[in-house]
Amino acid sequence: MVADSIRRRIAADGPMPFEVFQESALYGEGGFFASGPVRSSATGDFLTSPEVSPWFGRSIGRYLSGTRIDRLVEVGAGSGSLLRALLEELGEIDAWAVEASPMARDRLRSVIAPNQVVASLDAVPGPFTGALIANELIDNLPVALAVRTGGGWSEHFVGVVGDELAFVTVPARGAVADWAERYGGEVPVDGIVEVQLAAAAWLRRAMAMLQQGVILLIDYGGTVEELEPRRNIGTLRTYRGHHLGPDPLLEPGETDITVDVNFTALLSVAEEAGSRAQLHRQDDFLIATGLRTVVSELRQQELELARAGDTIGQLAVKDERINAETLLHPRGLGDFRVLEIEVQR
C-alpha cells in the first residue's frame, strides 16, 4: 500500500514536504496514476472536456491548423480522446503522447505509433517546431502547502501522529515562502496557498522543448485575484468516482489529488522567458475557433432530421449538440482557463 510506504519513509527520515507526499500518492509505485485503470473515462474517476465532446479537440485542431506544426505533443494524454480528435482535424502529423499511466499508455498505442507513446517529456525528441498541449495536467503537479502566520509563512509537512498520516507545521522553506508571498495575494492568517513550484519548472521544461510554436495549457483555476476568495481553506481536494473524495491524507494512492492552477504564476514564467502569453476562458477560446457556429449548425441539422421523420438521427445529433454546448457552459467547463503561449527563438 502507498500509505504504508509513506509511513516507512517518514519513520526513517521524518515528516516530508507535501509535494513529496503528493508525488508518491499520484505517481509513485502503486500511485493513483501509476496503477489501476484509465482514470479519465465514464467508468473511471473523472471526465475531461475531450471525453465530453470530440468538438473540444476538433476546435483546438482548427486553431492549430493556421500554424506550422512539424510535431504535435500532448502531455497527460489519458484516454486518447483529445489526441484522436486533433488528428481527425489535422490529418497525418508527427504526433507524440506523454502519459504517466501504464494502462493509458496501452490505450494510446492504438491511436498513434506505439514507439511515440512515452512516459516522460524527456523522451520526446527536441527542440521542435509545433505544438505542445496539456489538458488538466497542471492541477495534478505536486504542490507545497504554505500557511500564513502573523509574521510570515509556515508550511504543512506530512507526518505520522499515532498510526495516522497527519499535517505537521514547520517553518516555511525559503523558496516556498517567496512564491507564496509573490503569488498568494491577500491571504488571512491561517489561510493556505498551494505553492506551485513544480508547475513553473514543468513549464520552463516544456518551453525549452520548442524551437518555435505554441503551448496550450487548459485547466481549472484562475489569476491571483480570482483565487483570493478561496484562501481561507485553500483549493486542495481529491476526486474519485466522479465525486469529491476524502481528505488527501486518508487514502493516498486511491484518489486524485488536485488544486486550482495559479495562472498568474505561469504567465510570469512565460513572460520572463520572453514568450508572448495570453489567458482566456475556455468558452471564449472555443467560440473564437467557431464552436458557437458548429452548435448552430447542429441545431439546424436536428430540425431538418425531425422534419424528415428521422428520429434516431435527430437524437444522435441532439446528443452531439448538447455535449458541444457543455464545453461552453459559463459555470462549468466554459469557466476553465486556456493559457496560450507562443514560443519563438
Buried (B, 14 or more C-beta within 10 A) or exposed (E): EBBEBBBEBBEEEEBBBBBBBBBBBBBBEBBBBBBBEBBBBEEBBBBBBBBBBBBBBBBBBBBBEEEEBEBBBBBBBBBBBBBBBBBEBBEEBBBBBBBBBEBBBEBBBEBBEEEBBBBEBEEBEBBBBBBBBBBBBBBBBBBBBBBBBEEEBBBBBBBBEEEEBBBBEBEBBEEBBBBBBEBBBEBEEEBBBBBBBBBBEBBEEBBBBBBBBBBBBBBBBBBBEBBBEBBEEBBBBBBBEEEEBEEBBEBBBBBBBBBBBBBBBBBBBBEEBEBEBEBBBBBEBBBBBBBBEBBEEBEEBBEEBBEEEEEEBBEBBBEBBEBBBBBBEEEBBBBBBBBBBBBEE
